[in-house]
């Protein structure tokens, strides 16, 4: 119910702020049977530029250690978009393993999130563990259960400290 309410709030804010700002909101995968397409599918229609000029197909792409990302400047955005090995690594469907390769949803969810596959399966090309068809889907469910148990245990060890530019605060 809380996630549904958050989605309603974001939808209203997106409508109210159209043309002013774009709100990026992703509902958690554990509420779905199938994964969401990462950024609409890896390097299909979006990219991000980090403050240092590194061009990425998604905000977390640098968590995949086997990929090297280029900076804008030495090469044009068009060159990076079309010719970068990192951008082409998971573009389309040729890279997919089973069950994604033969799945009827392969061009709907594009295999899901590559970074989540890397983090949980240890292989960026693996089926997104959020997918019910993933051979390690149960591992994701165990991680969710573990996180919920940890969140239910109150902790006084750490307090949230608000920070403001130019203001130094110390924990109470």
C-alpha positions as CSV (number, residue, x, y, z in Angstrom):
1,X,0.0,0.0,0.0
2,X,2.9,2.4,0.8
3,X,4.5,1.8,-2.6
4,X,1.2,2.3,-4.4
5,X,0.7,5.6,-2.5
6,X,4.3,6.7,-3.4
7,X,3.5,5.9,-7.1
8,X,0.4,8.1,-6.9
9,X,2.3,11.0,-5.4
10,X,5.0,10.7,-8.1
11,X,2.4,10.5,-10.9
12,X,0.8,13.7,-9.6
13,X,4.1,15.5,-9.2
14,X,5.2,14.5,-12.7
15,X,2.0,15.9,-14.1
16,X,2.3,19.1,-12.1
17,X,6.0,19.6,-13.0
18,X,5.8,18.6,-16.7
19,X,8.3,20.8,-18.6
20,X,10.0,21.9,-15.4
21,X,11.7,18.8,-14.2
22,X,11.8,15.1,-14.9
23,X,11.2,12.8,-11.9
24,X,12.9,9.5,-12.0
25,X,11.0,6.9,-9.9
26,X,11.3,3.2,-10.1
27,X,9.0,0.9,-8.1
28,X,10.9,-1.9,-6.4
29,X,11.3,-5.1,-8.5
30,X,10.1,-7.3,-5.7
31,X,6.5,-6.2,-6.4
32,X,6.6,-7.7,-9.9
33,X,6.8,-11.1,-11.6
34,X,9.0,-9.8,-14.4
35,X,11.8,-7.2,-14.2
36,X,11.6,-3.7,-15.7
37,X,13.7,-2.9,-18.7
38,X,16.8,-1.2,-17.4
39,X,16.6,2.4,-18.6
40,X,14.1,1.2,-21.3
41,X,16.7,-1.5,-22.3
42,X,20.4,-1.1,-22.1
43,X,21.5,1.7,-24.4
44,X,18.3,1.7,-26.3
45,X,17.0,5.2,-25.8
46,X,18.8,6.9,-22.9
47,X,22.2,7.6,-21.4
48,X,23.6,9.6,-18.5
49,X,26.7,11.7,-18.2
50,X,28.5,11.7,-14.9
51,X,30.0,14.9,-13.6
52,X,33.5,13.9,-14.8
53,X,32.1,13.4,-18.4
54,X,31.8,9.6,-18.3
55,X,29.0,8.5,-20.5
56,X,26.9,5.7,-19.1
57,X,23.9,3.7,-20.3
58,X,22.5,3.8,-16.8
59,X,23.3,5.5,-13.4
60,X,24.8,2.3,-11.9
61,X,26.6,0.9,-15.0
62,X,30.0,1.5,-13.4
63,X,29.3,-1.3,-10.9
64,X,30.0,-3.8,-13.8
65,X,33.7,-4.3,-13.5
66,X,34.2,-5.9,-16.9
67,X,33.1,-2.7,-18.7
68,X,35.1,0.5,-19.4
69,X,33.1,3.7,-20.1
70,X,34.4,6.6,-22.2
71,X,34.3,10.3,-21.4
72,X,32.7,12.8,-23.6
73,X,35.3,15.0,-25.3
74,X,37.9,12.7,-26.8
75,X,35.0,11.1,-28.7
76,X,31.6,12.6,-29.6
77,X,28.4,11.5,-28.0
78,X,27.3,9.9,-31.3
79,X,30.5,7.9,-31.5
80,X,30.2,6.7,-27.9
81,X,26.5,5.9,-28.4
82,X,27.1,3.8,-31.6
83,X,30.6,2.4,-31.2
84,X,31.3,2.0,-27.5
85,X,31.9,-1.6,-26.5
86,X,30.3,-0.9,-23.1
87,X,27.2,0.5,-24.7
88,X,27.0,-2.4,-27.1
89,X,27.7,-5.1,-24.5
90,X,24.0,-5.6,-23.6
91,X,22.2,-3.8,-26.4
92,X,19.6,-5.9,-28.2
93,X,19.1,-9.6,-27.6
94,X,22.2,-11.4,-28.9
95,X,24.0,-11.2,-25.6
96,X,21.2,-12.9,-23.7
97,X,21.6,-16.3,-21.9
98,X,18.7,-18.7,-21.3
99,X,15.9,-18.3,-20.2
100,X,16.0,-14.7,-21.6
101,X,17.2,-15.8,-25.0
102,X,14.0,-17.8,-25.8
103,X,11.6,-15.8,-23.6
104,X,8.6,-14.1,-25.2
105,X,9.3,-11.0,-23.1
106,X,12.9,-10.6,-24.3
107,X,12.1,-7.5,-26.3
108,X,9.8,-6.1,-23.6
109,X,12.0,-6.2,-20.5
110,X,15.3,-6.7,-22.4
111,X,16.6,-9.1,-19.7
112,X,16.0,-6.6,-16.9
113,X,18.7,-4.8,-14.9
114,X,22.3,-5.7,-15.8
115,X,23.6,-4.1,-12.6
116,X,21.2,-6.0,-10.4
117,X,22.2,-9.2,-12.2
118,X,25.8,-8.3,-11.5
119,X,25.2,-7.6,-7.9
120,X,23.1,-10.6,-7.1
121,X,24.1,-13.3,-9.6
122,X,27.7,-12.1,-10.0
123,X,27.2,-12.0,-13.8
124,X,26.0,-9.0,-15.7
125,X,24.7,-11.2,-18.5
126,X,22.6,-13.4,-16.2
127,X,18.8,-13.2,-16.1
128,X,17.8,-10.4,-13.7
129,X,17.1,-12.2,-10.4
130,X,13.9,-10.2,-10.1
131,X,12.4,-12.3,-12.9
132,X,10.3,-15.2,-11.8
133,X,12.0,-17.2,-14.6
134,X,15.5,-16.6,-13.2
135,X,17.2,-19.7,-11.9
136,X,18.3,-17.7,-8.8
137,X,15.0,-15.8,-8.2
138,X,14.7,-17.5,-4.8
139,X,18.0,-15.8,-3.8
140,X,16.4,-12.4,-4.4
141,X,13.5,-13.4,-2.2
142,X,15.9,-14.4,0.5
143,X,17.7,-11.0,0.3
144,X,14.4,-9.2,0.5
145,X,13.4,-11.3,3.6
146,X,16.8,-10.6,5.2
147,X,16.5,-6.8,4.5
148,X,13.0,-6.7,6.0
149,X,14.2,-8.5,9.2
150,X,17.1,-6.1,9.5
151,X,14.8,-3.1,9.0
152,X,12.5,-4.4,11.8
153,X,15.3,-4.3,14.4
154,X,15.5,-0.9,16.0
155,X,18.9,0.6,16.2
156,X,20.1,3.5,18.3
157,X,23.7,3.2,17.1
158,X,23.3,5.6,14.2
159,X,21.2,8.7,14.0
160,X,20.3,10.5,10.8
161,X,22.2,13.8,10.6
162,X,20.9,16.5,8.4
163,X,23.6,18.4,6.4
164,X,23.3,21.8,4.8
165,X,25.8,23.5,2.6
166,X,28.1,25.6,4.8
167,X,26.7,24.3,8.1
168,X,28.7,21.8,10.1
169,X,26.7,19.7,12.4
170,X,27.7,17.1,14.9
171,X,25.7,14.1,16.0
172,X,23.9,14.6,19.3
